[in-house]
Amino acid sequence: MSVSSVSTDPFRGVCNGCPAERRDVFESLVRGGKGACAFPCASVSARATLPDRWFDLYGFAFVRRGILIRQCVDENGVTTALDAAGAGALVALDRSDDRIASAGYAVSDLLVCLYPRTVLDTVVENGGQLVRELMTLQAQAAARLDAFSHARAQPNAVNAAGALLLALADTLSPPKMTAVIPSSLQQRDMAALLGLRHETVCRAVAQLVSRGALQRDTEGFRIVDRALLTAA
């Protein structure tokens, strides 16, 4: 497999909604679309868990459609939500610690392009532009995780909910920012990401709505005033 990223006909024949085209990366790996693309595509129904084998066979999931929440499960069976990623986001499928199992679920109907570990090894060995692109996406994924960690560290539930909503607006569907947190991402998902009770987050979000920071409509939660969320 060639790992050159140089082409006179960039992103030729890629699948509709290709996340690599959306992010302008990995052009030589996806050129030609189905049958030629190095990333197998897989789907998961809304609220279903991610297949366990993904964490053995693939290095990353590149979200094409929907929202994925990544979790970890400790040796006592305690599950923690770590990350939320929408279209265009790269998510690590990591099993670096034998004591911590990797897991996750689809928030909404999910379609991802999976990055085989064999392809990852070839890319890393060859270096060049593809490695630089991968490092950029990894850095952005790390910044997304930092934003969620910042939200969890807030002193009260209202501050935490405000910080989480801003993090989701800024990082859920790169490279674009959004003013609407989709309705498929439910308040129980937000509670899991914050490590708070569902009822606590519901009350906190209701306060943000009453203050005029948010509006609830058919699409989801619409951010009206970022400053009010920041000052929550």
N, C-alpha and C positions, 0 to 999 in steps of 0.2 A: 504493500500500500504506500503510495506516495504521500509524504507529509508536507510537500511544498504548499504554501498558501498563495502562490502567484498564479493569476489566471487572467486571460484577456477577455473572458466572458464570465464575470463573477456571479456566483450563486445561480448558475444555469440549471434549470429544471428542478429546483428544490420543491419540497412539499409545501402545500398551503399552510401558512402560519409557522414556518420553520423558525425555531428560536435562534438558531445560529445566524440566519439572515436578519432577524429582528435586532440582534446585538452586533451584527457585522463582524463575526468571528468564525473561525473553523471552516472557511469557505472551501478549501480543497477537500475536506472530509465529508461535506454534505453535497457537493456538486453532483448533479445528476439525479438527485431525489431517490425515491424508493428503488431498492436493488443496487444502487451505487453508493448511497449514503453509508457512512461508517457507524451511524447511530441507529440501532433498532428502536422502533417506536412501540410503546405499550400503553394500555389504557387501564384505569382503575375506576370503578363506579363510585359515585358519591357515598361517603361515609364508610367505604370499605378500607381494610388495612392494606398496606403495601406488601407485595409478596416478599417473603423472607429471603428468597434466593437472590433478590436484587442486591442485597448487601454483600453477597459473596462474589457475584459475577461482574458488578459494575462499580466504577469509581464515582460517577456523578449521574444525577438526573437533571436534564435540561427541560424545564417546564414549557410545554407548547400550548396547553390550554388547561384552565382550571386552577385550583389551589391545592397545594400539598402542605401538610404539617409533619415535620420530622420530630421524632421522639427518641428518648433513650429509656431503657428499662434496667434498673440496678439489680443486684443479686438478690434483693428482697422482694422483687417484683413491683417496685414503685416506678410508675411511669411519669416522665417529665416531658412536656412539650418544649422544644428548643427553638424551632424555626418555622416560619410560614413563608411560602414562596409561590408566586403566581407566574403568569406567562412571561418568559424571558429570563427567569431567574435560574441560576445554577445552584444545585443542592448536592452537598457531599453525601455519599452513601458509605459511611465509615464504620469499620469494625476494629478500631485501633486498640481497644481495651477489652480483654476477654471477660472482665467482670461486668461490663456495661454492654447490654445488647442494643442494637440499633433497630428502630421501628418507625412507623409513621402511618398516616392515613390520608385519604383524599377528602378534602372538604366538599368539593363539588366534583362532577364528572371530570376525571383527570386524564390528560394525554401528555406523555413525556417522551423525550428522546434520551435513550440511555447510553452512557459513555462506557463501553467495555474496558475492563482493566487491561486487556491485551492491546487495545488501541492506545490507551493511556501510556503504557510502557513504551510503545513504539514512538509516540510523540515526544516523550521525555528524553528518550535516547537520542533522537535526532535534533532536538532543540529548535532554535529558530523562532519564527513568528508565531507558530501555533502555541509554543510554550509561553511566550509573552502574553498572548491572548488569554490562555488558561490562567496565568498568574493574575491578570487583571480581574477576571471574573471571580477568582477565589478571594481576592482582596475585597471586592464588592460584597461577596457573600459574608465575609468576616465582619464587614462594617454593618451589614444587616443584623447579624447576631449581636453585635455590640449595642445596636439600637434597642433590641429586645431586652438585653441585659440591663440597659439603662432604665427601661420602663419598669422592670421587676424591682429595681433598687429604690424606687420612689417611696417617700415616707408614708403615703396613705393611698387608698384605693382610687380616689378621684385623680390624683396626680399620676398614678400608675396607668389608669385607663386613658388619660389624655396623652401621655407619652407613647403608649402603645399605638393609639390611633394615628399619631403623627408618624411613627415608625412604619406602620403599614402603608400609609399614604405615600411615603417617600420611597419605599423599597419593594413593595409587593409585586409590581409589574414593570421592571426596568426595560429600557432606560427612561420610561416616562414616569412622572409623578401623577398621582390621582387625587381628586378631592372626594371621591366616593369609595367607602369601604363596602364591597359588595355584600348583599344580604346573605349569600351562601356562607360567608364567614360569620358564624353565629356568636352570640355572646358567651356561650359555653366554650367555644374555641378560644376566644379572648381570655377567658378565665383560666384556661389551661396554660396559655402562653405566659400569663402573669403569676401562675401558681396561687390563685385566689379562688374562693368559692364563687360558684355561678351567681348566687344571689347578691353577693358583694359587688360583683362587676355590674350586674343589672342596675343596682342602686347608684353606682358611680356614674354609669353612662346616662341614667335618667337625670342626674344632677347636671351633667354637661349639656344635655339637651335643654334643660330649664334655664341654664345660664346663657343660652344662645350660641354656644360653641359648635353645636351639632344640630342637624335636622335629620329626622328619620323619614324616608320615603320608600317607594316601592323598590328602588334600586339598592337601598341599604342605608348606611349612615353617611350623610353628606357633611363634610367639614365646612363650616361657615366662617369661623374665625380661628385661625391658627394661633393667634396671640392668646386667646382665651384658653385654648388647650394647653399652651406652654405655661400659662400662669395658673393652671388648674390647682 
